[in-house]
Amino acid sequence: MNLKPLGDRLIIEPIEQEEMTASGIVLPETAKEKPMQGKVLAVGPGARKEDGSRAAVDVSEGDVVLYAKYAGTEVKLDDKKYLILKESDVLAIVQ
């Protein structure tokens, strides 16, 4: 991947929901909800504090996170969708 996040931003690969329900109904693309879970692919160095030092980032590469539904900016590279969002948009880390 040729993206390097800056500040307290993260690059996330959204985890798409299944295309079929438990009862076997196939969901078309338009009926799917926007994903709110994804895998962290890259983490920025952290936001700058007033004294110029960097604030530590709580999320690390490889974490699976839940994020706000309409957070971030969607980017498409090599036919894959990625999401660039701020660390503050992350709601939780899935363990």
N, C-alpha and C positions, 0 to 999 in steps of 0.2 A: 504494500500500500504506500502511496506517495503522499500521504497527508500527515502533517505533524501539527497537533493542536498547540495553541498558544495559551498562556495564562492558565486559568482554571477550567479550561474547556476539555471535553472528552470526545472521542470518536467511538460511536456505538454501532454495532451491526444489529438491527432490529430482528427479533425472533418472531417470525410470522406464525399466526395461529393456524391450526389445521384447517384443511379445506373441506373436511367432512365431519358432521356432528356424530355423536355417539350412536344415534339411531340410524345413521347411514345417509342422511341428507347432505348432498353436495352444495357447498356455499359458493355462489359466484363472487368474483372480486369486489363487486359493488356492495355486497351484503356484509363483508368482513369489517370488523372494527379495526381501527388503527392500532398497531401493536404498542404496548406500553412496557415491554420487557425486551432487554437486549444484552448482548455481550460487549464488554468494554474492550476495544482493540488498541486504543492509544490514550495516554493521559498527558496533559500539559504539565509544565513545571510548577504550576500553582500561581495564584494571584499575588500581585505585589502589595506589600503592606506599606504604610506611610513612611517607614524608615528605609524602604528599598529592598528589604529581605523578602523572601518568598514564603507564603503560607502553605503548609503541608496539605496535600490532597488526600482525602479519606478513601478514595476509590483507587484500585490498582488494575492493571491490565489482566484480562481473563475473568474478572468479576462479572456476574450476571446481575443486572440492576433493574429496578422498576423506576420509571420516570413519568413525569407529567404528560398527559395525553397529547397536547399540542405544543410541546416544548421543542426547542432546537430548530435547526435548519437541515432539511433533507438534501443530500448530495448523491449523485449517481456517478459511479466510476466503474468502468469495465462491466456494465450491465448488472451491477450490484448496488443496492441502496444502503447508504450510511447516514448516520445522524450525527451532527455536531451540536453539542449542547453544553451549557455551563454546569458545573458541579452542583450548584444550588437547585437545578431542575431534577436531580436524582432524588427520589423519594426513599428508596431503601436498597440494600444489597441482599440478594437472595442467597441463603446459605443452605 
